[in-house]
Amino acid sequence: MTDSHAQDREQLIQILRDVEASINAQSLDGMVQQMDPNATVVWANGEVSRGPAEIFAYYDRMVKGKDRILKSYTTKATLSGPARFLADGTVAIADGSMEDEFTPTFRGPFKLQSRWSTTIAKIDGQWKVVGLHLSANVFNNVLLDEAKRALMMVGAGALAVGVFLGWLLGRLLS
């Protein structure tokens, strides 16, 4: 059985690779070139950008600007399965996973597994991203694991200090 969308799939995979390369080069120029001017991005932190100006502004604020949160962000994206084509074959939906590495300005790097989904439309004969959604598991991830460990250490330290102070106070009062 032949795939009537084989050539389209090759183009969509190239878009995925170009977007990934743009992110890893710390420059969204290549990513935005793959997007429709009216594209919407829902970032992993839940913020929404509509159109190139807002996409660049978000990235500048997060990774490039003076008060940025991240020194760098890299990703390795994989496709979960073949894109699904809708209607007359001019709209495709795809999803997958990412292995992200974030390097915040205030601490060392950490890795996070996340998910992505996208809607791509063939506009004037060219495939363009019209929607991109990035997300991570907010209930189970490396940052929560770090916070749990820190709380356990603080709790253990507070218990040790409390036991020592109790013993010391007992000695002083006896």
N, C-alpha and C positions, 0 to 999 in steps of 0.2 A: 504494500500500500504506500503510495507516494504522499508526501506531506505538501499540501498546496501552499503552505506558509514557510517552507524551508528557507527561502531567500529572506523573508521578513525576519525569521528567527535569528539568522546570522546577523542581520542589521541590529536587532534588539540586543543581542549578546555584545556586539561591539559598543553600543551605547553604554551598557553596564560597565564594560572595561574602561571606557573613556571617563565615565563619572568616577569610578574607583581611582583611576590614575590621577584625576584632577584633585580629588580629596587628598590623596597621599602626597601630592606635590605641594600641598598647602596653598593651592590656588584654585578658586572655584570657576575660573574663566572657562575651562573645558566642560565643566558640569553645566553651567548656564547655557553654553552653546548648544547643548543637547536638549534644552527645555523650550517649550512654547513660552512666549512673552507673558502669557497669563497663567503660567504654572503655579501650583501651590505646593509648598513643602511643609510638612508637619515634622518638626525636629524631634529628637529623642527626649528633649526636656519639655515637650508639649507646646513649645512656641510655634507659631504659624507665620510663614513668609509667603507673600503673594507677589510674583513677578521678580525680575532680576534685581531691581534696586533693593527690595526688602531682603532678598536672599544674600546679596553682598553685604548689606548692613548687618544682618545677623552674624554672618561669618566674621566680619571685621570686629564686631563687638566681642565675639567669643574667642577668636584665635589670633587676630592681627592687631587690634587696637591697643591703646595705651593701658587701659584697665581690663585687658582681656582676662578670661578665666583659664584658658588653655594655652600652653606653649605650643602644643601640637596635637593632632588627631590623625590617626591612620586607620585604615580598614582593609579587610579582605572579604569581599562579598562573594557569595555563592548563590546560585539559582536553585530553588527548591524543585522545580520541574519545568516542563515546557510552558511557555506563555500561552494564555488562553485568549483566543480571538473572539470578538463579539460582533454582532450585527453583520455588516457586509465585509468584515475583515479589516476595517480601518481603525479599530480600537483593540488594544491588547492589554491584558492584566497579567502581571508577573509578581512573584514574591520570592523571598529567600532569607538567608541568614548572613550575619556579618560577625567577624572577629575583629573587634575594635581595640585600639590602644589609645588611651587618653593620657596626656602629660599635662596635669594642671600646673598653674604657676606657683601654687603654694605647697606642693608635695611631689612625691615621685610618681612615676607612671603606674597605671593599672589597666588591666584588660577586662573587657566586658563583651559578653555574647549578646547580640541583639538581632532584631528582625527588621525587614523592610518589605514594603509593597509599593507597586507603582502602576499607574495607568498611563499608557502611551497611545498617542493617536497619530495616524498618518494624515499630515496636513500639507497640502500642496505637493504631494508625492514624497514627503520626508517624514520619518518617524520622529516625534518630539514627545518628551516627557511632559505630561499635563498635570500629573499629581505624583508626589513622592511622600511616603510616610515611613518614618524611622521610629523604632520603639525598642525598649528593653524591659525585662522583667522587673517590676518595681517591688515584688515581694520576695525575690530570692536572687541576690547578686553579690558580687565581691565587695561592694561598698557596705552593704548591710552586714556581711560577714565580718568586715573590719570593725564596724560599729559595735557589734555584739562582743567581739573579742576585747575591745577597749572598755566596754561597760563591765565585763567580767573582771578585767584587771583592776579597774577603779574600785569595784565592789570588794575584791579580795584585799586590795590595799587598805581600803577603809575599814574592813573587818580586822585586819592585822593591827592597824593603828588603834582602833577601839579596844581590842583585847589588851594591847600594851598599856594604854592609858588607864583602863580599868584595873589592871594588875598594879600599876604604879600608884594610882589613887588608893587602892586597897592597902598597899605597903605604907604609904604616908599616913593614913588614918589609923593604922594599927599600932 
